[in-house]
Amino acid sequence: MSKQAPDAQLPKLIAFDLDYTLWDLWIDTHVTAPLRRAPDGSVVDRYGTRIDFYADVPGLLRRLRAAGVLVAACSRTDTPDLARQALALLRVPATDDEGQGTEQPASALFDDLQIYPGSKIAHFRALHETTGVPYEQMLFFDDEPRNREVERLGVTFHLTPDGIDNAVFEAGVQAWKVRSGNSE
C-alpha cells in the first residue's frame, strides 16, 4: 500500500501506548500465552480473557492510514512478543471504500512498533532515528502521566486516562496544533 502525502492538519507521526490506551488491560499481567483467535473471531488468551481494542480504535487507525500519517505503537512492557502477537491477531475491518468483508491484522496498520521495557524517551529517540520525523511533528497518546516526559524532546503528549476514543483523539490533535503553532 503506498502512502499518500500526510494531511497538513495532522502530525506526521502519531504514536499510541497499548495498555489502557488502545485496549483495556495490561498485556504483561492480565493475559497468559498462548493467544489465539476464537471461533467468533475474537482474540483470547489461554484462559479465555478477551483482548479487544476500544470501540473507536479501528476507525482511528484506518483514518490515519488514509491520511498518510505514520502510526507507531510505543509500549513499555515486559512481554513485547505477546503485545506484537495481539496486534497481529486483532483484525481491523475495512472502510466502505476498501471493500466490505475485507479486514487485515491491526499490525499492518502500524509503521513502527517500539514495544519493549524502558523509558518512552528511548522509544521516541528510536522513532525519530528510523523515521526521520522531527519530534515537533509527533503526537503521543498514553494513559500514564509519567510518560509526559517525552515533551522534553518536543513530542506533544496527550493523556488518555480512560483509553482513546474519537473525542480524546481530536483533543490531542488540537493540543498538537496549539503546541506546534498550527492552530486555526
N, C-alpha and C positions, 0 to 999 in steps of 0.2 A: 504494500500500500504506500503510495507516495504521499509525502506530507506537503500540504499547501503552506503558503506564507502565513505566519501566525496573525491572528486578529490583533490589531494595534490596541484595542481596548482591554486586552488581557495580557498578563505577563507572558514572557516567552517560555517559562517553565513553572509548572505548578506541582508541588510535592505534597504527598499525604503520608502521615503516620498511618499505621494499620489498626492497632489495637485501640478500641473505643473512639476511633476516628472514622474508619471505613466499615468496621464490624464491631459487634457488641461483646467482645471478650478479649482476654489476653491469650494469645496463641501459645505462649510458653507455660501457662499454668492451668487454663481451663480446657485444654484439648490434649488428647492422648493419641499418638500414632497407632496404627496407620489411619490415614484419611481415605475416604472412598466416596464415590457418587452412589447415592441410594437409588432404588428403582424410580422414585419420584423426581429424580434429577437433583435433589439437594445434596450438599456435601456434609458428611458426618464423620465423626471420629470413631475410635474403637468402641465407645460406649453409647453411640448414638447422639452425642452432642452435635447440634447443627451449627454450621458456620455459614452465615449469610451476611451480605452487605446490608447496610442501612438502605431504606427504600429508594432514596434519590441517587445513590452512588452509580448504578449502571448508566443512568441518563447523563450524569455529570461526566463520566469517563468518555462516553460517546460524543458528547458536546465538545469536550476538549480536543478529542481526536479530529473531529470535523473542523475545528477552528485552527488546527495546525499548531497547537500548544504542545510542548514536550511535557510528558507526565512521568512523575517519579514516585516511588514508594521509599520512604525513609523511616525505617523501623529499628528501634533498639530492642532486640530480642535475643534470648539465649537459644532459640530454636529457629534459626534462619531457614533451614531446609523445610521445616513444617510450614512456615509462612509462605515460602515460594510454592510449595505443593498446594496449599489452599488457593493461592492466586491462579495456579494452573487448572485446578479442578472447578473453581467457580466459573459459571458461564454468564455472559452478558448478552442479552437479546439484541438483535439488530434493530435499527431505527427503520421507519417505514420506507425510506428511500434506499435502504440496503437489501431489502427483500425480506418478506415475512418468513418466519421459521428459521432464519439464519441466526446462529449465535456463535460466539467464539470465547475461548478462555479469557478470563479477565487479564491474565498476564500478558496477553497480546496487545493490550491497550496501554501498557506501560513502556516507556522508552528506556527507563533505567530503574534498577532495583538496588537500593542501598539498604540491605537488610542484614544487620549484624550488631553485636553488642557494642556499646561505646557512645560517646558524645555525638549529638546531632551536628555539632561543628564539623566533625570528621566526615559525616555523611555529605554535608554541603560542600566541603572542600573537594571531595571526590566528584560530586556532581558538576561543580564548576570546571574541574580539570577535564572530565570526559565530554562535557557538552560545549564548553566554551561560553556558556551563557553567563553574563555578568550577574553578580549577586543581586543587584538592584532590579533585575528582571525576573526574580524568583519570588514565589509566594508559597508559604508553607502552612498547612493546616495540621494541628496536633491538639490532643486533649490534655497535655501536661504543660502547665505554665513554665516549668523549669526549662523547657526547650525554646523559650523565647530568646535564649542565649544566641541563637542564630542571627538575631538582629544586629549583633556586633559585626557581622560580616557584611551587612547591607540587605539581607533577606527580609522580606516582610513576613511576619509571623501572625497567624490568626488562630485564636483559641477556639476549640470545638468541645466544650465541656460535656455535651450530650450527643456527640457524633456529628457528622456532616449531613446537611440537607441543603436544599436549594437556597433557602434564606441565609444560612450561615455562609454558604459559598459566595453569594452575592455581597454579603457584608465584608468578607475577606478581600474580594476583588476591589471593592470600594476603598478599603483600607490601603491596599497596594497603590491604587490611583492617587490617593492623597499623599502617601509617603513618597511616591516617585514623581509627583508633580503632574500626573496625568489626569487629575480630576477635571470634570467638565464644568 
